Amino acid sequence: MPFPHRPGINKAFALGRLPAGTMNGTESRYAWLLEVRKRAGEIQWYAFEMVTIKLAADTRYTPDFCVMLANGELEFHETKGRMQDDALAKIKVAARLFPARFYLIYAKPKSLGGGWDVNEVPA
């Protein structure tokens, strides 16, 4: 059902973007998991919105998290509650262009036990 004060806007979408560098709820919960993994020695380092990748003229992609594993390998993690077509296209292009692993991380609903669904994006 659309919002009465914003015709055509579906309740499933947020009303706006957060300021750059500000995590939403899903990103904050995932950052907590990365911190746990860091303290366990699985990863050396992670940062939020640290890297922006140029995909084409006037087209850029900023992954949610840049993650360095304990062995020094670099990964990019994109957290989503739901995926929109433009975001999926950008991460697929980035995975083909950039020499690192890219992952789509979906938050599982609490009704299904919670946790995370992790999917590597093929290069």
C-alpha positions as CSV (number, residue, x, y, z in Angstrom):
1,M,0.0,0.0,0.0
2,P,1.5,3.4,-1.0
3,F,2.1,6.0,1.6
4,P,-0.8,8.5,1.7
5,H,1.5,11.5,1.7
6,R,3.8,10.2,-1.1
7,P,1.7,8.8,-3.9
8,G,3.3,5.9,-5.7
9,I,5.8,5.1,-2.9
10,N,5.6,1.5,-1.7
11,K,6.0,0.9,2.1
12,A,8.6,-1.8,1.3
13,F,11.2,0.9,0.3
14,A,13.0,3.3,2.7
15,L,12.0,6.9,2.4
16,G,15.6,8.0,1.8
17,R,19.2,7.2,1.9
18,L,21.3,7.6,5.0
19,P,24.2,10.1,4.8
20,A,27.4,8.6,3.3
21,G,29.4,6.7,5.8
22,T,26.4,5.9,8.0
23,M,25.4,2.3,8.4
24,N,21.8,1.1,8.3
25,G,20.5,-1.6,10.6
26,T,21.5,-4.5,8.4
27,E,25.0,-3.1,7.9
28,S,25.4,-2.5,11.6
29,R,24.5,-6.1,12.5
30,Y,26.9,-7.4,9.8
31,A,29.7,-5.1,11.1
32,W,29.2,-6.8,14.5
33,L,29.7,-10.2,12.9
34,L,32.9,-8.9,11.2
35,E,34.2,-7.7,14.5
36,V,33.5,-11.1,16.1
37,R,35.4,-12.7,13.1
38,K,38.3,-10.2,13.6
39,R,38.6,-11.0,17.3
40,A,38.6,-14.7,16.4
41,G,41.5,-14.2,14.0
42,E,39.6,-15.0,10.9
43,I,40.0,-11.6,9.4
44,Q,42.8,-9.0,9.9
45,W,40.8,-5.8,9.1
46,Y,37.5,-4.5,7.7
47,A,36.2,-1.0,6.8
48,F,32.8,0.4,5.9
49,E,32.5,2.1,2.5
50,M,36.2,2.5,2.2
51,V,36.7,1.8,-1.5
52,T,34.8,3.1,-4.6
53,I,35.3,1.2,-7.9
54,K,35.0,3.0,-11.2
55,L,32.9,0.7,-13.5
56,A,32.5,3.0,-16.5
57,A,32.3,6.7,-17.2
58,D,30.1,8.3,-14.6
59,T,29.3,4.8,-13.0
60,R,30.8,3.9,-9.7
61,Y,30.2,1.2,-7.1
62,T,31.0,1.4,-3.4
63,P,30.8,-2.0,-1.6
64,D,29.5,-1.9,1.9
65,F,32.6,-3.6,3.4
66,C,36.2,-4.1,2.4
67,V,37.5,-7.2,4.3
68,M,41.0,-8.5,4.6
69,L,41.2,-12.1,5.5
70,A,43.8,-13.5,7.9
71,N,45.9,-14.7,4.9
72,G,45.9,-11.2,3.4
73,E,43.3,-11.9,0.7
74,L,40.9,-9.0,0.0
75,E,37.1,-9.4,-0.3
76,F,34.2,-7.0,-0.8
77,H,30.9,-7.7,1.0
78,E,27.6,-6.1,0.0
79,T,24.8,-6.5,2.6
80,K,21.2,-6.3,1.4
81,G,17.8,-6.7,2.9
82,R,16.5,-6.9,-0.7
83,M,18.3,-6.5,-4.0
84,Q,17.4,-4.1,-6.7
85,D,18.4,-4.7,-10.3
86,D,20.8,-1.8,-10.7
87,A,22.8,-2.8,-7.5
88,L,23.0,-6.4,-8.8
89,A,24.3,-5.3,-12.2
90,K,27.0,-3.1,-10.5
91,I,28.3,-5.8,-8.3
92,K,28.4,-8.3,-11.2
93,V,30.4,-5.8,-13.3
94,A,32.7,-5.0,-10.3
95,A,33.4,-8.7,-9.8
96,R,34.5,-9.1,-13.4
97,L,36.7,-6.0,-13.4
98,F,38.4,-6.1,-10.0
99,P,40.8,-8.8,-8.8
100,A,39.1,-9.7,-5.6
101,R,36.2,-11.8,-4.3
102,F,32.7,-10.2,-4.1
103,Y,29.9,-11.5,-1.8
104,L,26.3,-10.7,-1.6
105,I,25.2,-11.0,2.0
106,Y,21.5,-11.2,2.8
107,A,20.0,-11.0,6.2
108,K,17.8,-14.0,6.9
109,P,14.4,-13.2,8.5
110,K,14.1,-14.0,12.2
111,S,11.2,-16.3,11.3
112,L,13.7,-18.5,9.5
113,G,16.2,-18.5,12.3
114,G,18.1,-15.3,11.4
115,G,21.7,-15.3,10.4
116,W,23.2,-14.5,7.0
117,D,22.9,-16.0,3.5
118,V,26.3,-15.6,1.9
119,N,26.6,-15.8,-1.9
120,E,29.9,-15.3,-3.9
121,V,29.4,-13.2,-7.1
122,P,31.0,-15.0,-10.0
123,A,33.7,-13.1,-11.9
